[in-house]
């Protein structure tokens, strides 16, 4: 309560006003807006009206200026975007309504000012398959200083006359990527677009991109390994042991052999290392890390089929093991199966989205696939996502610089 009666404030935006649900602050989508103030009409004539604002939740305060005519409202020109707190101070012959706001003073009003809508680009769509299911890879770039926590919605419609509907049950985080699993029975031309929202209430839509959805491949009566048990690698194929349970003594001996195998591998004696690891998994067929290490050594020796078999057994036992997924991706890359390599790397990122090295490796796959947009996005993410990954950051920046140099060279050649 001031000496002039109760001081009440409201905000009047010069365009559309969007109150935040359940939040005392107001969303303002303009750089210039007006603040109403009201005082007790029975008070003495006002000598001055001051408007103060804070951009750090009341830790520091700035005097914006005076309302020259001392008549509500007072116009405010925001110096930047962000969360503003406002404090109005008035005075008449009896004195001021309050002391100037100090650190910790509670504002009379909060307003979130965001006058810049998001910038959104939906990149070209690509159809692929994952575990036999049709997938459309959706990639985008969305830039805004104040994006919401999950600001992205993807919409689709069948061409030519279908209506728009949302693909996902809830908004997505701004990861720049989403793999849409195509529903059964859907084929032909489908348009997709993005809608991205920010904290200021803006919603920006991308231009639509069209995907040509091919028919689903026929499903065999039996899966390959149901038709022929030899289609999948198994423990017995690599070790000669059908995989019976191991005794405590066998497990201990297997651990010793595993460590010896690693030591041989570190010294470059990969064949001897593989021999030790084979003995280890004969004694303990559930030793996933030994199969994975065996795959690494077989890869170094160029025996890609055997390496793939070792990694496959590892992932049968531990489907999310990073070392095996990464090793399998390397094998697929050597075999020029870039789609499978990317799938293995994306599996790692599903469980650890902050894995900078895997983002960089995925960018390399993008280069091999001729997808410069994907490669650039992955390299940028690798260079930013984990500040502690100093070597990966440097390598990713070198790749980005090389891409820029090559792109510039091509542009010069086209002139």
ABEGO torsion letter per residue (X at the ends): XBAAEBBBBBBBBABBBBBBBGBABBBBABABBBBBBBBBAABBBBABBBBBBBAAGGABBBBAEBBAAGBOBBBBBBABBEBBBBBBBBBBAAEBABBBBBBGBBBABBBBBBABBBBBBBBBBBBBBBGGBBBBBBBBBBBBABBBABABBBBBBBOAABBBBBABABBBBBAGBBBBBBBBGBBEBBBBBBBBBBAAGBBBBBBBBBBBBBBBBBBBABBAAAABAAABBBAAAAAGBAGBBBBAAAAAAAAAAAAAAAAAAAAGBAAAAAAAAAAAAAABAABAAAAAAAAAAAAAAGBAAAAAAAAAAAAAABAABAAAAAAAAAAAAAAGBAAAAAAAAAAAAAABAABAAAAAAAAAAAAAAGBAAAAAAAAAAAAAABAABAAAAAAAAAAAAAAAAAAAAAAAAAX
